[in-house]
Amino acid sequence: MRRDTWHRYAHIPTPIYLLSLIVAMPWIRHSSDPKWILVHLLLLGAITNLIFVWSSHFTFTMLRLPADSDRKPYLIRVIFLNVGVVLIIMGKIQEFKFLMAVGAVLVVISASLHAQSLFRHMSKALPSRFKRIPRFYIVSALFLVLGGTLGGFLSQGLKGETKYQLLFAHYSANIFGWIGITVAGTLITLIPTMLRTQLPELAEKRGYKSFPWLILSTLIMMLGALSDRRMLSAGAVVLYMGAWLYLLSPHFPLLLKRKNPFSILSTFSSNAWLLVSMVSLAIDLTTETSWKIINHHAESLIFMLGIGFALQIGLGALSYLITVVLGGGPENARKNVAVSERFKSFRLISLNAGLAFLIIDPSRSIFLLGGLLIGLSLVVNLLLLGSLRPAKRS
């Protein structure tokens, strides 16, 4: 199977989850837990599938290995992942704890297989310049194992402060560990690649130096929650933010250039939301007196991290990466790039304004307006990505 055909099929789960999210948006506000469907359709469904595709792709690219050798094992772990996601969602709707537990086990197995596959290929690869980058993807997958395990315990209906401590640790592992560390490793080389410019001086060095601090701070966030030490978690959030800024610092001149493409503008916006959410989270951890209140305030943070950070950086990366994998020579690439840049101002403004409405005023009318704007941006993005042309068959 050709590379462009493989990627078109491999990406199918992501738009399905995103379209499901759009359809479910009016109902989310009236559900017993408004954050829950957003988290599991967007982060566990759409974004996790996207990470599985691209962390595998980047690993094989960085290690200069043929991707064909991993396609059957990849399909197995993706089937495990998506069956698990469906069982978790159905179990929540039906209030069937056993179904949710089985779904969590399948997600954990899938993440374990993903980490194992990447590690096996990395250990066999010949030395190369970017051989250390797949370590980000392996460690992040292990955080999904931790987050999925905690999610399995949470699905069994824990009560009291223990529930909210586990919930905070669960979010920390999945968002800052699984998604955050994956994105961190990718941004080291992706930002200059999207701009078709040289890798900035110190980008690799600072990226690799930030890696252990991102791991340590995420683990401390989790430990602070599980040991009921809010100040410990607050300090870890600040440490994570510092490591993130250190990793990004060589790229700041590139991110702030004028007339940047949609991919870079979306990346810049996503990082801004991440930093804003972390400042807000650190303040809550420092000033609030219980994990229940902190998790209640986290509704806005989940919107920021899920839509503002994870979704937006995913859309930005896809607008560039899909044009690359479709190939077809310079002429086809130029046409696809032109398509991926259409309506970029509308796509950015609609999504970010919609997110601001969700955060500023959670009342029904404003929430629905925000959801409508985000939905419109998503639809336009998906239509443009779907209209990109693959290379013509000879």
Number of C-alpha atoms within 10 A of each C-alpha: 7 9 12 19 13 14 17 14 9 19 17 13 17 19 18 13 20 23 18 14 24 18 12 14 21 16 13 19 18 10 11 8 11 14 19 16 21 22 21 20 23 23 23 24 25 27 25 25 22 20 19 21 16 20 23 21 15 17 26 22 14 18 22 15 17 10 14 12 11 15 12 10 13 19 12 13 21 23 15 20 26 21 16 26 22 17 21 29 20 15 19 16 11 11 15 16 18 15 20 28 23 18 27 27 21 23 29 26 18 25 28 18 20 24 22 15 17 20 18 11 17 22 11 10 15 11 12 10 9 15 18 17 25 25 20 25 31 24 19 27 32 22 28 26 24 21 26 26 17 20 24 23 18 20 20 14 10 12 9 9 14 16 17 22 24 23 23 22 24 25 22 26 28 27 25 25 29 28 26 25 26 24 22 24 24 21 20 24 19 19 24 18 14 19 16 9 10 10 17 17 10 13 20 20 12 19 24 19 14 21 21 13 18 26 21 15 25 28 20 22 27 26 19 21 26 19 13 16 16 25 16 19 29 25 18 24 25 17 19 26 21 16 23 23 17 16 25 20 17 20 21 13 9 17 19 12 11 8 8 14 18 23 24 25 21 26 22 20 18 24 20 14 22 22 20 14 21 19 15 16 20 19 14 20 23 16 12 13 11 15 24 18 14 21 20 12 15 20 17 20 22 21 21 26 27 24 24 26 27 26 22 26 23 20 20 24 22 18 27 23 16 23 24 16 17 23 18 18 11 9 10 18 21 13 13 25 18 12 18 26 17 14 14 19 11 14 21 20 14 21 23 24 16 25 22 18 20 23 19 12 12 15 12 13 11 17 22 20 17 26 25 18 21 25 21 18 22 23 17 16 23 16 12 17 19 13 12 20 18 19 15 10 6 3
